[in-house]
Every structure is written in structure tokens, then in C-alpha cells.
Amino acid sequence: MFLRIYTVVVLLMLCIAVTGQDKSIKSEEYLNKRPEGSKAEPETRGSTGRSNKGNRPQSRSHVYSVDKNFPDGPPPRDQEYVRIGVTIWRFGPSQCAIPNCPLPGAGTKGLVDTAEGTRVDDSEALSTGERVRLALESLSHEGFIYVIDREQFADGTLGEPYLIFPTRNINNGNNYARPGLQIQLPRSGSCFCVKSRNPQKVLTADNLIVIVSPTALLASEEIGLKEIPLPAKLLSYMSRTEKDRTHRGSLQGGAGLAQTRTEHQAGTKGLVDTEPVLTQTDLPPQNFYQSLVPRGTAAVFSLYLRYNTTR
């Protein structure tokens, strides 16, 4: 009798443990809107500079870790899933010589230059002075992308929201996106410097609000040459970040991989000729976000670039 009870308890504990774990899903179905590609996957290099060619053959299935509540199966009737891919690359100071950008503190990874930029999972905290580039890809739909940035400070206050994409200095404000067409901010060959717009405060995060809309939300004359204070037309989308249910995935084994030649090409090409560059055989985004919305409406995603608070 005791053995039976013990066995039942063990089985229940195992079930609880399994249901509490994050789930794993393969990336193929989330990349099936990308163009098909017959080429072999590009050679990549890890942060040590060693070649990963052969370690990631074309037939390999990439796997994402997602939370245990990640939905299975098709969406409910009259609704649809909208997905975006997010990849952050970290660069060394000599790769991105940015005026008035401080050097990262001793011991931070950004101080070490590599041959290429290396992937960073968006859960990892960055340090002041690091150089980063952000890549966005609409994985499920064609549409127009808008990116809003709002700083968060250690004292609990928030900065003013800015529209950082589209801008006229990136292909004259063209922000139409489709699967396989990667938007890199800033464009390839440049980087963002991790530092606050307000030097009197300690920056803890940048909250990036990404809108994917089937229709244009701003006229061309409402787009600035560079980032601008958030236009009133987009204010209502910020409140949706607290209401919309979003799920996140993280590519297993992706952090630390170097930017591939194809990914670099996507940053220099992409929006210029509006033709997709990345195919189903290329590396998936490091992170992806999925939102459930009424069919044919805009989706809103909230993601964070988090920073170390030590100066």
C-alpha cells in the first residue's frame, strides 16, 4: 500500500515539475513565411572567432525556449497570431567609433573587439558605452513597422517617448516590412551607443514598443530626418502594451554567435531594394514575440533593452 502511495506521489511530482518547465518549439513553422532557400547556411563564428561551419548544418532544427503558457494550435476564430523577430548584436569600440560614446567599463564584454558582431539575448543586461545594433523582422505578415523608444531610470521615472523608426535618413522613411526582410537599426556599419539622453539619471532600460500595422499610420511628411518626439497619432498604441497578451521565445544556443555574412548583407541591402534577403535556411532571429490580435488589425509588442545600473 505504501509503495503504491509513494509511486502516485512521485508521478504527481513529476507531472508538476514538467508542467512548470518552459516549453521548447522548433523554429521551422515560425519561419515558413520567409522565402525558400537552396543555399547552404552561412558559416558563423562564435565569440572566440572559431568557425561554426559544420556545427550548424542546413538540416539542423533550431529550437526556441518559450514559456509554459505559449499557445498551441491555430488561433481562435476571427483572430490571428502576429510575430516579430528580434536580434541584438554587440560590437566592440573599434568596430563602431561613435563620438561622445564612453568606453565600456573594464571587464564588460563590449570592450572586447571581435571580427563580427555577436548575438545577445534580449534578457541580458548591457553596460553603458557598449555598441549595439538591433534587427527586426516581421515573421508572419507584410506591413508597416514603427518603433517607439522610452527610457526608464533607476528612480522610477520615465523619459519622453520618441519615434526612432521610421526616419528619413533610412531609405527616405520606407518602413514596409515582410518576412525575410530585416530592418537593422541603425543600418549596417553603424551602432547605437548605450547611454542615457539624460546624463543626470541612471538608465535602467529602454522600452521599445514595436507596431506592425497592415496600413501606414503616418504620412511621409510626418516622419523626421532622425528620431522625433512621438506623434500624437501613435500615442494610443502605447497603452495597448499593458493589455495585449504577448509571448516570447529565445533561440537555444544562439547567444554568442557571430553575425553571418547574410545577416550583414541584410543590413546593407534589405530596405534599399525591398527584396527579402533572409531565407528559411538562414539563422532564425535570436528572440521572437507573438501577439494575438483581431484579424487584419495592428499588433503591438513591448520589449526591453536592459542595462547594468553601475556606473
N, C-alpha and C positions, 0 to 999 in steps of 0.2 A: 504493500500500500504506500509506504513511504517512498519507495523508488518511483512509483507512478506519479505521485505528487511532485517529487523532485524533477522528474522529466518534464512535466507540464510547466513547472515554474521556469525551467531552463529555456523551453521553447518560447514561452511568453516573453522572457527577457531578450531572446534573440530577435523576436519579431519587433519588439520595441526599439532595439538597437538599430535594426535595419531601416525601420520607418523613420528614424530620427536622422539618418545619414542623408547627405546630399546625393542627388541622382547624377548619373552620367549619361550623356546622349552623344550620338555620333553627329559629326558636322555635315554629312552629305546632304541631308534633307533641308538644311538651312542655307546651303549654297547652290541649290538646284536652279535658282534664277540667274546665276552667273552664266556667261557663255561657256559652252563646252570647249575643252582644250585638249589637243592631242600631244602637246609638248610635254617633255619630262619636267618634273617640278624643279625650279631653280635651285642651285646649290646655295646653302645658307652657311653662315659661320656663327658659332657661338661667341659669347663674350670673351673667350680665351683666344679667339682668332682661328681655332681649329675648324677644319671643314666638316660640315654635317652631311656632305654628299654621301649617299648610300645609307645614312641613318634614317632618312625620311623618303623612302621610295614612293613613287607615284601611287602605288596601290594601298599605301598605309591609310587607315581610317583615323582621322583626327577626332579627339574626344573632348567634349566640354563638361565641366562640372557645373551643375545647376542646383538651385535649392530644391528641397524635397517637395515643395508645393508647385513646382513647374508643371503646367497643364499638359496632359496627354490628349492625343486625338485632335479632331477638327474643332474649329471654334463654334460657338453657338450660332444659331440661325440669325442672319442679317448682321453678323459681326465678323470681323477678320483680325488676324494677327499681323501686326506691322513690326518689322525687325530692322535694327541698325547694327552695324559692326563698328567697333571702336578699337583702334590700336594706337598706343603711345610708344614713341621711340625716344630714348635718351641718347644725347650726344655729348661729346667732350668739348671743352672750351676752344680747342684749336679747330674743331670741325665747324663751329658756329661762333665766329668772332663778333660779338654783339657789343656795341658801345654802351657804356654805363651799366653793364651787367657784371655784378660781382662774381669773383671766383667762388665755386662751392667750397665749403669748409673742408679741412683736412680729413681724409677718411671716407668722404662721400663718394659714391660710385661715379657721379658725374664728372669728377676730377680726372678720371682715367680715360684717355682717348683710345678709341678703337678704330679699326678700319672702316666700320659702318656703324650706324646707329643700332642700338639693341632694344628689343621689346621690353616693355614694363607693364605688368598687370596693373589695371587701374585701381586696385586696392592698395598698392604700395605707396608709401609717403615719399615725396620728393623734397629736396632741400633747396633753400634759397641759392640762386646762382646757377642752378642746373639748366641745361638747354634741352628742350623737348619739342617734339613735333607730334601733332595729333592728326590721325587719319580717321575719316568717317566714310561709311559705305551703306547705302540703302540696300539691304539684303533681299527684301521682299517686294518692293514697289518702285515704280518710277514716280518722281515727284520733285518738289522744291524743298530744299533744306535751308533752315535758318538756325543759327547758333547764338544763344544769349549767354553772356558771362556775368556772374555776380560774385564778388569776393565776400568771403566770410572771415571774420577776425577773431582773435583769441578772447576779446572782451565781450563777444556775443553779438556785436553789431554787424550789419551788412553794408556793403558798398552799393553804389548805384548800378543798376543793370545796364549793360552795353550790348549792342548788336555787333558781334565780331565777324559774322559771316551771314550773308554775302557782303563783299566790298568791291568797289570798282577797280581796285588795284589787283584783283584776282579775276582775270578774264572779263573785265568790264562788268562785273556783277552777276555773271551767269552762275546760277545755283541749282540748275536742273541735274538731278541725280538718277542713277539707275544701277541695278546690280552689276558689279564688276567695274564700276566707275568710282574710283577712290578720290575723295576730297581730302587733301592734305593741308593742314593749317599750321604754320604758313606753308607756302609752296616749297618744293624740294630745293635744297641749297640754303635754306634759312631755318631758324628755330625761334621759339619763344624763350624768353628769359624768365625763370621763376623768381618773381619779386612782386611786392605789393605796389599798387598805384598810390597808396598812402604810406609813405615811409615812417610815419609816426605810430603805425599799428603793426601788430604781429599777424601775418597772414596765415590762416589755418587751412583754407581750401578755396578753390574756385568751383562754384556750382555752375555747370554747363547745362543749359536747357536746350535740347535739340528738337526742332519741329520738323516733321516730314508731312508736307501738305500736297494733295493732288492738284491744287491750284496755287498760283502765285498769290502771296499775301501782301507784297509791296510792289509799287510801280518802280521802274528803273530810276526815276528822279528822286525817289525816297531813299535810295541806297547811297551811303557815303563812300568817299575815297578810301578811308580806313574805318576803324570801328567808330560807332556813333552811339550817343545815348539812345536807349531803347525807344523806338517809335511807339506812339500811343496805340496804334493798330495791333500791336503784339502783346500788350500788357495782359490781356485776358488769358493768354496761354500760360503765363507763369503760375496762375492759381491752379491750373489743372494738374500740376506736378504732385499736389497733395491728395488728389482724388483718383487719378488713373493708376491702375494696378500694373506694375512693370516687373518683369522677371529678368534675371541676369545670368549669363553663362561666362565661364572663364576657361580658356583653352589649356588643357593639361600639357605641361612641358613646353609651353610657348614662351614664357618669360625668360629673357636672356638670349633668345635667338636674334641673329643679326637681320637687319633689313635686307631683303633679297633684291636682286637686280630688277626683277619685275615690279616690286613694290616701289623701288626708286624711280623706275620709268613711269609708274602711275602718278607719281608726284610731279613730274615734269610734263606729262602728256595729259591724260585724263580730260580735264575740263577744257583744254585748248581745242581739241578736235571732237569732243563729246562722244568719243568711241570708248567702250569699255576696254580695259587693259587686263584686269584680273579674270582668270577663268576658274573653273571648278577644280583644276589640278593645282592651283596656286594655294599657298598657305591661307587658312582662314584668318579672320580678324582675331586679335587676342581676346577681346571680350565682345559679347553681343547682348543686346537688350531687346525684349519683346513686350509689346503692349497690345491689349485687346481693345478695339475701338469699333463703333458702328461703321458698317461698310461704306467706303467712299469718303470718309472724313479724315481730318488731320490727326496724326499721332504726336504725342508729346513725351519726351524722355528726359529724366533728370539724372545726371551723373556728376561725379565729383573728382577733381584732381586734388588730392590731399597732400599737405606739406608738413614737414617737421617744424615744430614751433621753436626750437632752439636757434638762437642767432649765432 
